[in-house]
Amino acid sequence: MSQLYLITPPRIDDDFLASLEMALDAGPVSALQIRLKDHDETEIRRLAPPLIKAAQERGVAAILNDSPELADALGCDGVHIGQSDGRVKDARAIMGKDRTVGVTCHASRHLAMVAGEAGADYVAFGAFFPTQTKATEHVATPDILAWWVEIFELPCVAIGGITVDNAAPLIAAGADFLAVSSGVWAHPDGPAAAVKAFGALTE
């Protein structure tokens, strides 16, 4: 079954930690990607450690976006790299064999196979739906998930505009993980309710 892979909003304040803890305590979350695109590195070094601690204390993998060097320095469990963030091999050299390296593959079967061959721990496809957190240049459809899980054992992550209301086709297609940001943080009943609802969907 699909598992929830939670992504932080691009910009947070010091009050975010309390919301995160409530969300993590509301239901099963497999991983937390710290994706603070609207903060510079100095701010990330200040803001990320409490988030990493909150995740790790709950058995949730803390994954940093973009920078293997920073992920390593902060003691994260993994790093997620885009196509312009360097090579899997280089990220692996920094993170070691026991920590996670995930790769954005957009809607490309070729990029996913290349990432898998290079030793990625998971591939991420998307965006499946319009999203407010990132400009959507690549649109994926559920058939790429179904194709991937039929042929490969490497886990796949679905990302991009996923909400409780539109996740069912991605779960049905076999997504190992649902990467969700605003679908949790902007949920009308609050983040904890969203995590609970995703938990009910993926049981």
N, C-alpha and C positions, 0 to 999 in steps of 0.2 A: 504493500500500500504506500501511497504518497505520504511524505513527512513534511512538516512545516520548516522552512528555511527563512528565518526572519531577517529583514534588512532594515537598518536604521534609516530615519529620514536623512536627507542630505545636510540639513542644518539642525542642530540641537542646542539646548541651553542646559544650565545646571540642574533644572527640574526634570530633565528627561529620564534620569536614572530611576526615579520613583515609578514613572510610567513603564519603563522597561521591566523592572522587577515584577510589577503587577501582571504584565503580559506574560512573562516567563513562568510565573506561578499559576497561570490560568489554565494551562493545558500543555500537551506535548510540543516541544520545540526542539528540533535536532541541532540547528546551527544558528548563530547570529553573525551576520556580516555587518561589520562596522564600515559603513560607506558614507563618510562625512565629506562629500564633494564640495560643500560650501565653506569648508574650514581649511586653513593652511596647516602645514605640518606641525608648527609650534602649538596650535590649538588642539590638533589631534593628539599630540603627545600628552596634553593636559586632560582632554575629555575622554580619551579611550580607556585608560586603565580601570576606572570604576565599572565601565561597561563590560570589559573583559572579565573582571573579577565576578561580576554578577552572573555572567553566563557560565563561567567555569565552575563556580560554586554549585550550580544546578545541573552540572553534567552536560551543558550545552557547549558545543564547539564554538570558539570565538575565532572568526575569520576576518582578516583585514582586507579591504579592497586596494588594489593597485600596486602596493609597494612591498615586496618580499623583505627588503632590508628593515623597513619599519615594523612589519609584522613580527619579524624575528626579535627586534629590539624590545618590543612591547610584550613579548611572551605569548603571542597568539598561537592558536592551534593550527592555523593555516592561513593561506593567502588566496585571494581571487584575482586573477589577472585578465585584462582585456587583450585584444589583439595588438594593441599598441604599447603594452606594458612590459615587453620583453619576452624572452623565450621560457618555455616550461623547464628546459634543462637548467637555465640559470636560476630560476626560482627554486627548483629542487635542490640545487647546490647550496642555497642559503637556508632553506627550510629543513633539509634533511629528509630521510626516507620515512620518518614516522609522523610527519605533519602533512596536512592537506594542501594540495595545489589544485585549484579549480580554474577553468578557462571559459571565457565567453566565446561562443561559437556562432552567435547570431542565428541565422536560418540556414547555415551551411553544413551539409553533410561532410563535405571535404575538410573543412576546418576542424570539425569534431573528430574525424578519423586521424587527422594529423596530430591533434592534441592528445588523443588516446595513445597513439604510437609513441609520442614523446614522453609519456609517463604521467599524464594528468590523472588526478584521482576522481574527477568528475568533469563533465562537460555541461555547459549551460546554453540552452536555446531560448530565443525570444527576439523581440517582444511579441507576445501572443495577443495582447490587447493594447490600446492606447494607454500611455502612462504619463503622469504629470512630473515624475521625478527625473526623466531623461528624455531627450529628443529621440523619437523613434525613427531610426533609419532602416531597420531590418524588421520585417514582419514574418513571423513563423506561424505554422499551422500545426494542429495536433498530430498530423500524420508523420511529422519528422520524429516525434517522440515514439510513436508506435514502431516506426522503422528501426530506430536506434535500439529499443529494448528487445526487439526480436533478434537482432544480430549480435549485439554487444552486451557484455556483462557490466561494463563500467557504468556507474550511476549517471543519470541525466537529471538536470535541474531545469524546470520551466520558469521563465521570468518575464515580467512585463505586464503591468496593469491587472494582475490577478487579484480577484476578490472572492469572497465567499460565494457570491452569486454566479460567477462565471467559471469557477475552477473545475466543475464536474467533467467537462470534456477532456481536460488535461489529466485528471486522475484516471479516467477511463482509458486514455491512450497509454498509460503506464508510467507517467512521470514519477521518478523516485522521490524528487523533492519539489515543492512549490515555493519559489522565492517571492516573498510578499513584503512590500513596504507600506505604501499608502492604504492598501487594502486592510491593513491592521491599524495603522496610526490614525487614519481618517475615518475609521468605521463609526457610523452614527451612534452606536451604543458604547463606544470606547474600545481601546486595544484589548483589554481582557476578554470582553465579549467576542471580539473577532477571533482571538486565539481559540477560545472555547468552541466557536462555530466551525473553525477549520478542523479542530480535533474531532468533532462529530462527523464531518464530511469524510475524514480519512481513516476512520476506525475500521 
